[in-house]
Amino acid sequence: MNESSAPSIAARGRAPEFHPIQLCEHLDGAAAAWPDRMIYHSEEWVRFVAETQGATPVCAELREGGGVLGRVIGLVFTRFGVRIFGSPFAGWTTLYMGFNLRPGVPRWRGLEALRGFVFKDLGCLYYEIVDRHLTVEDGRRLGLPNGHVESYETDLTQSEDAIFGAMESACRRCIRKAEKSGVTIEEAGEDGFAEEYYGQLKDVFGKQGLVPTYDVDRVRALIRHLHPTGRLLLLRARDPDGKGIATGIYPGMNDVAQFWGNASLRSGQQWRPNEALHWHAMRYWKSRGARVFDWGGGGTYKEKYGCRRILVPRFYEARYPILGRLRDAAQNLVYGRQRLLGWLHSVRSDT
């Protein structure tokens, strides 16, 4: 973004500050004012995270004088006695959140104002933010440490032929095989979908000696909050005999659609349903005006779809340095717990 086109904050004297507002005031009521708005900024998504994480939603306007420059959306929660602001936080199955800013407002200005708001106004000791439009340079000028969130994206502004042609030949063959073999892709309703998807997900994790990183209630909550809005695509793949063999979940809004989750039965993978699901989802969201299909995280297997790898910075800051190290240690414990539960599940299955 060209910084010279931004409002002259310094010339007006006082730096911009965040001021809390009611969650429902602006998340959906003034959507047209925020061209950078994604599904994660919607009221339904925030309430989904609040329910599943036991967190309190926060929406605050970035004001300068009498004008509103933008807003930040996140949630506050407590872990091990530490009050934390996440926008979003690891484990929320939410890839991005962060700011909505008016055109011309430099994104680092929101990041600059966030520090005081989180530590002083919210009384938190640690925060994280992943905003799809922030850059490493935005944080570097403020001295903020950062990691990154890896994902891939497909440019949906291309023609369908161009998108399909960019895929690896083996991937294109899988899609054609599914179609010629009689695999059908259907847009599913809510009833029983969470249970079907989760049963297939356990099969996927089971072959790796793991268990899913979230429970079926997370999927139920996502569908309950988002599906009625028309912003959540649920897909089911059936084999030639009509048996459900794979499912996929794809939220989307405005310019960006995302791959949230996909699962399939090992017994049905010969029909190549996963590739067919993703191809259907890309065409679905393209037809509804989405410009980008975000593949929802890392995984080199996604490269066969001809997508581009992206790294989005994850900025974080702790009131006390030790809290950042504790966060990393906690993440390692979560992964170790997942492997242990997977091993215990396999032992029980064998007895």
C-alpha positions in Angstrom: 0.0 0.0 0.0 1.3 3.5 -0.8 1.9 5.1 2.5 1.9 8.6 1.0 -1.8 8.2 0.2 -2.7 7.5 3.9 -4.3 10.1 6.2 -1.6 12.3 7.8 -1.8 11.0 11.4 1.2 12.9 12.7 -0.2 16.2 11.3 -3.3 15.8 13.4 -1.3 15.5 16.6 -2.7 12.6 18.6 -2.0 9.0 17.5 -5.0 6.8 16.7 -6.4 4.7 19.5 -8.7 1.7 19.7 -12.0 2.0 21.4 -14.2 -1.0 22.2 -17.6 -1.2 20.5 -20.5 -3.7 20.7 -19.8 -6.8 18.7 -23.0 -6.6 16.7 -22.7 -2.9 15.9 -20.4 -3.1 12.9 -19.4 -6.6 12.1 -22.2 -7.1 9.6 -24.0 -3.8 9.6 -21.5 -1.8 7.7 -19.9 -4.5 5.5 -19.5 -2.3 2.5 -17.2 0.1 4.4 -14.5 -2.6 4.7 -13.3 -4.0 1.4 -10.7 -6.2 3.2 -13.3 -8.0 5.2 -13.1 -11.8 5.3 -15.3 -14.6 6.7 -13.3 -14.5 9.9 -14.5 -10.9 10.5 -18.1 -11.9 10.4 -20.2 -12.0 13.6 -21.1 -15.6 13.0 -17.5 -16.7 12.8 -16.5 -14.7 15.9 -19.4 -16.3 17.9 -18.3 -19.8 16.6 -14.8 -19.2 18.1 -16.2 -17.7 21.3 -18.4 -20.8 21.9 -15.7 -23.4 21.1 -12.9 -21.7 22.9 -14.6 -20.2 25.9 -13.4 -16.8 24.8 -14.9 -13.3 24.9 -15.3 -11.4 21.6 -13.6 -8.0 21.2 -14.4 -5.5 18.5 -12.7 -2.1 18.7 -12.6 0.9 16.4 -9.4 2.7 15.5 -10.2 6.3 15.9 -8.3 9.5 15.1 -10.0 12.7 16.2 -13.6 12.3 15.2 -12.9 9.8 12.4 -12.8 6.1 12.2 -9.8 4.6 10.4 -10.7 1.0 10.9 -11.2 -1.7 13.5 -9.7 -4.8 15.0 -11.5 -8.1 15.8 -10.3 -10.8 18.2 -11.1 -12.6 21.4 -9.9 -12.6 25.0 -9.4 -15.8 26.9 -7.4 -17.1 29.9 -4.9 -20.0 29.9 -3.0 -21.1 33.0 -4.0 -17.8 34.6 -2.6 -15.7 31.7 -5.0 -13.3 30.0 -4.5 -13.4 26.2 -5.8 -11.6 23.2 -5.9 -13.6 20.0 -6.7 -12.4 16.6 -6.7 -15.3 16.0 -4.8 -17.8 18.2 -3.3 -21.2 17.5 -5.8 -24.1 17.7 -8.9 -22.1 16.8 -9.1 -23.5 13.3 -9.2 -19.9 12.2 -6.5 -18.9 9.8 -6.6 -15.1 9.9 -8.4 -12.2 11.7 -6.8 -8.9 12.4 -7.8 -5.5 11.0 -10.3 -4.0 8.7 -8.9 -0.6 7.6 -10.2 2.0 5.3 -8.3 2.3 2.0 -5.2 4.4 2.3 -4.6 3.7 6.1 -1.2 2.0 6.6 -1.6 -1.4 8.2 1.3 -0.8 10.6 -0.7 2.0 12.2 -3.3 -0.5 13.4 -0.5 -2.7 14.7 1.1 0.2 16.5 -2.1 1.1 18.3 -2.9 -2.5 19.2 -0.1 -2.8 21.8 -1.5 -0.2 24.2 -5.1 -1.4 23.7 -4.2 -5.0 24.5 -1.9 -4.4 27.5 -3.6 -1.3 29.1 -7.2 -1.4 28.1 -7.8 -5.1 28.0 -5.4 -6.0 30.7 -3.8 -8.9 28.7 -0.3 -10.1 29.1 0.1 -11.6 25.7 -1.3 -11.2 22.2 -1.0 -12.7 18.7 -2.3 -11.4 15.4 -2.4 -12.9 11.9 -3.8 -10.5 9.4 -3.6 -11.6 5.8 -2.6 -8.1 4.6 0.1 -7.4 7.1 3.7 -7.7 6.0 6.9 -8.5 7.8 8.0 -4.9 7.2 4.9 -3.6 9.1 6.1 -5.4 12.3 9.8 -4.8 11.7 9.4 -1.0 11.9 7.7 -1.5 15.4 10.3 -4.0 16.6 7.8 -6.9 16.9 8.9 -10.5 16.7 7.1 -12.7 14.2 6.6 -16.2 13.0 4.5 -17.1 10.1 1.4 -19.0 8.9 2.0 -21.0 5.8 -0.7 -21.5 3.2 -1.3 -21.8 -0.5 -3.6 -19.8 -2.8 -5.3 -20.2 -6.2 -6.1 -17.2 -8.3 -9.8 -17.6 -9.1 -9.8 -14.6 -11.5 -8.3 -16.9 -14.1 -10.6 -18.9 -16.4 -11.6 -22.4 -15.3 -9.5 -23.9 -18.1 -6.4 -22.0 -16.8 -7.0 -23.1 -13.2 -7.4 -26.7 -14.3 -4.5 -26.5 -16.7 -2.1 -25.3 -14.0 -2.7 -28.5 -12.0 -0.2 -31.3 -12.2 -1.2 -33.9 -14.9 -1.6 -36.6 -12.2 -4.1 -34.3 -10.4 -6.1 -33.6 -13.5 -6.3 -37.4 -14.2 -7.7 -38.0 -10.7 -10.4 -35.5 -11.3 -11.3 -37.0 -14.7 -11.2 -40.5 -13.2 -13.7 -39.6 -10.5 -16.1 -38.1 -13.0 -15.8 -41.0 -15.5 -16.1 -43.6 -12.8 -19.5 -42.2 -11.6 -18.4 -40.3 -8.5 -20.9 -37.6 -7.7 -20.4 -34.4 -5.8 -23.3 -33.0 -3.9 -23.9 -29.8 -1.9 -25.0 -31.2 1.4 -27.3 -29.9 4.2 -26.6 -29.7 7.9 -28.4 -32.9 9.1 -25.8 -35.5 10.1 -23.0 -33.8 8.1 -20.8 -33.1 11.2 -20.9 -36.7 12.3 -20.3 -38.1 8.8 -17.3 -35.7 8.3 -15.8 -36.5 11.7 -16.1 -40.2 11.3 -14.1 -39.9 8.1 -11.6 -37.5 9.8 -10.9 -40.1 12.5 -10.1 -42.6 9.7 -7.7 -40.2 8.1 -5.8 -39.5 11.4 -6.0 -43.1 12.4 -3.8 -44.2 9.5 -1.1 -41.9 10.8 -1.4 -43.1 14.4 -3.0 -39.8 15.5 -6.4 -38.5 16.6 -8.1 -35.3 15.2 -6.9 -32.0 16.8 -10.5 -31.0 17.5 -13.7 -32.8 18.5 -17.0 -33.2 16.6 -18.6 -30.5 18.7 -16.3 -28.0 16.9 -17.7 -29.1 13.5 -21.3 -28.9 14.8 -20.7 -25.4 16.1 -19.1 -24.2 12.8 -22.1 -25.6 10.8 -24.7 -24.2 13.2 -23.3 -20.7 13.1 -22.2 -20.4 9.5 -24.3 -22.6 7.3 -27.5 -20.7 7.6 -25.7 -17.6 6.3 -24.9 -19.2 2.9 -21.1 -18.6 3.6 -20.3 -22.2 4.3 -20.2 -24.8 1.5 -20.6 -28.4 2.7 -19.7 -31.0 0.0 -20.2 -34.8 -0.1 -18.7 -37.3 -2.5 -20.5 -40.5 -3.3 -19.0 -43.5 -5.0 -20.8 -45.1 -8.1 -23.0 -47.1 -5.7 -24.1 -44.0 -3.9 -22.1 -44.5 -0.7 -20.7 -41.4 0.9 -16.9 -41.7 0.8 -15.6 -38.1 1.4 -16.7 -34.7 2.7 -15.3 -31.2 2.5 -16.0 -27.9 4.3 -15.3 -24.6 2.5 -16.2 -21.2 4.0 -16.1 -18.1 1.9 -17.1 -14.4 1.8 -16.3 -11.5 -0.5 -13.0 -12.0 -2.2 -11.6 -15.0 -0.3 -12.9 -18.6 0.0 -11.0 -21.2 2.0 -10.5 -24.9 2.4 -11.3 -25.5 6.1 -11.4 -29.3 6.2 -11.7 -32.5 4.2 -11.9 -36.1 5.1 -12.4 -39.4 3.3 -12.7 -43.1 4.0 -9.6 -45.2 3.1 -11.9 -47.8 1.5 -13.1 -45.2 -1.1 -9.8 -43.4 -2.0 -9.5 -45.5 -5.2 -12.2 -43.2 -6.6 -10.1 -40.1 -6.0 -12.9 -38.1 -4.3 -10.7 -35.5 -2.6 -9.5 -34.0 -5.8 -13.0 -33.9 -7.2 -14.3 -32.1 -4.0 -11.6 -29.4 -4.2 -12.3 -28.8 -7.9 -16.0 -28.4 -7.3 -15.4 -26.0 -4.4 -13.1 -23.8 -6.4 -15.6 -23.5 -9.2 -18.5 -22.9 -6.8 -16.8 -20.0 -5.1 -15.4 -18.6 -8.3 -19.0 -18.4 -9.7 -20.0 -16.4 -6.6 -17.3 -13.8 -7.1 -14.4 -15.0 -5.0 -11.1 -13.9 -6.3 -8.8 -16.2 -4.2 -9.1 -19.7 -3.0 -7.0 -20.1 0.2 -5.9 -23.7 0.9 -6.2 -23.3 4.6 -2.6 -24.0 5.7 0.5 -25.8 4.7 1.0 -29.2 3.2 3.2 -29.8 0.1 0.5 -32.1 -1.4 -1.5 -29.0 -2.2 1.2 -28.0 -4.8 -0.3 -30.5 -7.2 -3.3 -28.1 -7.6 -1.0 -25.5 -9.2 -1.4 -23.0 -6.3 1.1 -20.5 -5.0 2.7 -20.8 -1.6 2.3 -17.8 0.8 3.7 -16.9 4.2 1.6 -14.6 6.3 3.4 -13.1 9.3 2.2 -14.0 12.8 3.0 -11.1 15.1 3.1 -11.6 18.9 4.2 -9.8 22.0 4.3 -10.6 25.7 4.2 -8.1 28.6 6.9 -10.4 30.1 9.4 -12.2 27.8 9.0 -15.6 29.6 5.4 -15.8 28.4 6.5 -16.2 24.8 8.6 -19.1 25.7 5.8 -20.7 27.6 3.6 -20.4 24.6 6.0 -22.4 22.5 6.4 -25.1 25.2 2.6 -25.4 25.4 2.3 -25.9 21.7 4.8 -28.7 21.8 2.9 -30.3 24.6 -0.3 -30.3 22.5 1.4 -32.1 19.7 2.8 -34.7 22.1 -0.7 -35.2 23.6 -2.1 -35.8 20.1 0.4 -38.5 19.4 -0.2 -40.1 22.8 -3.9 -40.2 22.3 -3.5 -41.7 18.8 -1.3 -44.4 20.3 -3.8 -45.2 23.0 -6.6 -45.3 20.5 -4.7 -47.8 18.4 -4.0 -50.0 21.4 -7.7 -50.1 22.4 -8.6 -50.9 18.8 -6.2 -53.9 18.8 -7.5 -55.4 22.1 
